[in-house]
Every structure is written in C-alpha cells, then in structure tokens.
Amino acid sequence: MHWDRTTLPWLVDAPVDFRARCKAISSDAPNLAPEMRALASYRLNANQLSTLAGVLRRLRVSGADLSPLRPLKIALLGNGSHELIVDALMATCIRHGINLEVVNIPFNSIESVVLNSESELHLARPDAVLLNFTYHAFLLDSDPAFSDEAKHATQVEEGLRRIHSLVAGIQAGSGATVFLNTIAPPSQSLFGSIDRSMPGTPLAILDEINKKIAEAAQSPVILLDLAKLAESVGLDNWNDESQWHAFKLPFSQRLVPLYADHVASSLAAFKGLSRKCLVLDLDNTLWGGVIGDDGLSGIRLGNGFPDGEAFLDVQRTAKSLRHRGIVLAVSSKNTDQVAREAFRSHPDMLLSEADIAVFQANWSDKASNLEAIAEKLSIGVDALVFLDDNPAERELVRQKLPQVSVPELPDDPALFSRTLLAGGYFDVVSYSSEDKGRAASYAARAAAAELKVSAVDLDSYLKSLDMRTTCTEFDAIGRSRIAQLINKSNQFNLTSRRYTESDIEAIERDSQFLTLQVRLKDRFADHGMIAVCICRMLADHNWEIDTWLMSCRVLGRRVEEATLAELVTRIRTRNGRTLIGSFVPSGRNQMVAEHYAKLGFEFIEKLGDTTTWGLDLASYISPTLPIAFSEG
C-alpha cells in the first residue's frame, strides 16, 4: 500500500458530522476539554482545523473552563506569512493537550519588531516564539563565486549572525523560549550530485547553517527540525514557488496540517506532555500469527518469512525506544504463560521479558488492561501509546480511553514502525542521562509494586526497598534536569511555576533563595532526580516555599516527609522560624491539595483559589523514616 506522510496516516478520518459536533459544543457544558480533544484527534483538513479553532476562540471569549488543557501563548515570527498556519496550530494543539493562543507578527518586519521594546511581540509577553525562516531569508549572493570558500564562510557567518541577533533580541525583550527551525533548501540544484560539496551553493550554505543551528540549540533555544520534515515529504512537495511569490507562504499550503502536527508535538514536549509508555499487543503486532493457535513454531518472525522481517523491525523500534527511556508494556488477550513463551524460547525475538515493565496477558478488555498498566506504573493513561494491529481493539480503546494515543495502523506490518514514529508521541526538546534511565526506573517501580502486594505491612515494605536519598543545592550539573522537571511536572507540583535554565542559574546565585535537588536509589534502581524545592527568604525570619515538585514515580514512599525534614534542617541553620507553603490549583495537581495539611502545616488563609499554610520550625519534630539521607 502507499503510505503518505502528508495525509497524517496515523490519524483516523473525521466523522461526517464533524461540523455539526463542533457547532453543538456549548460553553457551559461540563468536561469541555475531553470533547474538544476528541474532535481534534481526527485527521482534519485545513477547513476542519479552522472550524475547530473557531470553537476554541468562542469558548475562550465566553470564559469557559478548558482545563486540563494547558494554556500556552506563542508568537509566530519569520520572513514568510503565517496567516494560514494560525488556525491549524490552535486546533492541532488541542489534540496534544494544549490550549494555544497565537500572536501572529507581520512577516515583513522581523528586525524592527524584535528591536522595539514596545512592539506587539514584546508587549504580548509570549511563553515562546516560533522563529521561522525559509531559505529566501538567506538568498544568497546574486553574483555567487562558486568554489570561493572565503565567500562561502562569509555568507554562513552573516546568516548565523542574523539568527543569533534575533534570538538575543527576543530573549532581552520578552524572555520567551525561542523555537528555531532548520531551513529547508530549494528543490533545484545547480551542480547536480556535487551541490552539497560545492562551496557557495545554496545547499552547501544552508547545510552548514543548519548544522550550526542544531549544535547551538539549548535552553532557552529549542530546535525545530523543519529541514528534516521537508526531506521526509520531498523538497518538491515542500517548496511551492508560486505560492511563495504570490502569498509568501513558507511552504506548500496543502502541508499546513502536517506542519501544525510537527510543531504541536514539539510544543507538547516543551510543556511536558510527551508520552512515556508504549503498550504493545502481541499477536500480529510483534509477530505474525496467533501463538495460542499456531504454537511457538508456527508464528512468523525473523528471516525466511515474507512478513517476518517486518515484525522484527517493530520489535527493533520498540527496543530502541526503550533504550532512550520509553517504558514498554504488553497488553494481550492471551494466557500469560503462552504469551511469554515467545519471549523465553523463540530464537528470533529481539525483545525480552526484561524489556517489558508490565506484562498484562489475560482475557480482560484492552481498555481495562491499559488502566491497570498505568496504575502499576503510577502514571496517567494520557501517558500511554497503544500499538495494536486489530482495528476493533483500537476503536474500543479510543472510545473508552480517549486520553490514550492510538495510532491507526495500516494492513502492512512493514509500515507499523514508520506510522508509530511519525505520530510524534515521544518527541522531546532535550535529552539527558536521566531520560535514558527512565524505562528502567519505571520497571523498578512496577517491581516494587509487586513487592508491596506480598509485604506484611506498609512499613516493612518501605524498609525492604532499602531507599537512599542524596540532597544537594542546585548546581550546574543538575541544572538541565532541574529545568526539565520544573517544566514537565504537573501532578505533584504545588504551585506549577515554570522556570528556564537561565532563571534557575540566577536563583542558584541569589542568597535570598535556598534550593534542594533530591535523588533516590533503592534496591531495584537508581531513580535519579525525583524532587525539586525552591524556598525564598521573607521578612522576620519567615521562609516561603516558591516551588515544590516531585516525580509521581515515588509516591507513597514518604519521600515528601523526608524532603520536608531536610528543608527544615537547612532553613534552621539560616535562622528560619516559619515555613510558608501555598497550594495553587492548576487543573492537574489536585492530588496535592492537602499536601501541607498532611505534613502538619497549619492553615493560614485562602485567597481566591490559592490556599496558604504555615509550619512553626521550632516545634517541628522530624518523623522516623524508612529512608537513609545523605548529602552529595
């Protein structure tokens, strides 16, 4: 079959009543966000995307509650026109859990807008700026001197200087995170096959600029690789010279839905909404045939079968995702022992049982199994991606658990991996050693959950984990991970304040702040950094907890009590008398609404939605805990 990325084949077609369903949405209806996400989950054309964006605008004007969609304001800035992109971005971001507001800056005024502190860009105070350039912004000397390496280097330097100047101006004026795209080259070549190696050609110049952009991208600048996206669909499809000359469209109009999906995946990653776990079906997904009927020798896997290599490729993709930190789980309608037989005995299996954090093989429906998997891993079902060849199972999960991402798979298993990865479910904007180890950490969490079932009581279970924590103040080594946690943690996050790496560096150096990064190991795994606290000195020896967040994978282990004990110890050394903490509801952090009350804080007041609590440090007594604390 023909697989065409430009049609977003991992999504299902919109229903025939799509427009009517959009029109029927009422601003006073309960649970607006799930209905909006359901409508955004389909493969939508430009007109349908505009219709859905119109609904979003209408709901905003009415003051409707769109939680738990995460609010995000971005500005579009570049040398092309973004008019046709705005609605597509707004509608697509709904599918990724974002309530997007877009500030569209006129395309012919980049420098003047960035350099003017009173411009629309800076006054809007966006959270992020999409700085989009096409190759036309770098065109390039009208009288090029091909093979002139000095002139080639000058053109590269001038292009990079312009980019860096704009990024610096955006940062100085608004403090926004900048999403900077690589630049798709023109379709045509001047020297044929040697274009890329010939100094002075557009391709050679843009190749070098793109390489420098990719090398330099780090917070608060995030890479958006449009050159790769353009290559994946073909430059002839990406570039439309007629539309550029007539309307200054930065790429072909028919690719707007694809572009919006690509950008929305990156924005979701920026907001900490990427998926964490891939749940795999077995029969006809990881191997051909039904192991319960065909037996171990009868399933098709490996070389020698028409589709055996295709299923190996699915396993290879899953294993690669696991190595980069994505958790793997199994949900199969099967007898457990039979389902595990291939993992244990088939010589061509690439995946092993050790790669699977949770193995659910039974005769329950897939939706129930997915809920059980999420519970064992202590993550939300909205962190799951479900890969299943059976369209009936996919539809069941979509109806019962619309928060789960379910890619629509083609009939040909050779295209399963391509379809899964094209969906952008696991996109990231940064990557660290902590991310790489996440899969093992979640597997350890599942193993600990099994141990808890067999433990006599909670205290004996916690002691059996042999937990050890390390507490240090913020430092340069942990800064990237601290920023990542602050911007990704949603559920166990008391105030949901977001800080960039540069913000965190400034806090590190400010004597008015006390900071804490907490790492955890147990007998199953090293969980890495699992908690972050920022406290601010107030008047009269009072201290305020500005930020307190924890990874949900350590819930129920009394780590929050241990963290408080460490905070109290450190604040006492700085003559602190009272510790003040606030709970600011975000729509996703209700689980910690009673956090301070449970820790022994006294209620102070409630202003609006914010509840404030206080702890007298003189009377605080640290509890006996099943955790060993040490300083790094």
Buried (B, 14 or more C-beta within 10 A) or exposed (E): EEEEBBBBBBBBEBEEEBBEBBEEBEBEEEEBBEBBBBBBBBBBBBEBBBBBBBBBEEBBEEEBBBBBBBBBBBBBBBBBBBBBBBBBBBBBBBBBBBBBBBBBBEBEBBEEBBBBEEBBBBEBEBBBBBBBBBBBBBEBBEEBEEEBEEBBEEBBEBBBEBBBEBBEBBBEBBBBBBBBBBBBBBBEBBBEEEBEEBBBBBBBBBBBBBEBBBEBBEBBBBBBBBBEBBEBBEBEBBBBEEBBEEBBBBBBEBBBBBBBBBBBBBBBBBBBBBBBBBBBBBBBBBBBBBBBEBEBEEBBBBEEBEBBBBBBBBBBBBBEBBEEBBBBBBBBBBBEEBBBBBBEEBEBBBBEEEBBBBBBBBEEBBBBBBBBBBEBBBBBBBBBBBBBBBEEBBEBBBEBBBBBBBBBBBEEBBBBBBBBBBBBBBBBBBEBEBBEBBBBBBBBBBBBBEBBEEBEEEEEBBBBBEBBBBBBBBEEEBBBBBBBBBBBBBBBBBBBBBBBBBBBBEBBEEEEBBBBBBBBBBEBBBBBBBBBBBBBBEEEEBBBBBBBBBBBBBBBBBBBBBBBBBBBBBBBEEEBEBBBBBBBBBBBBEEBEEBBEEBBBEEBEEEEEEBBBBBEBEEBEEEEBBBEBEEE
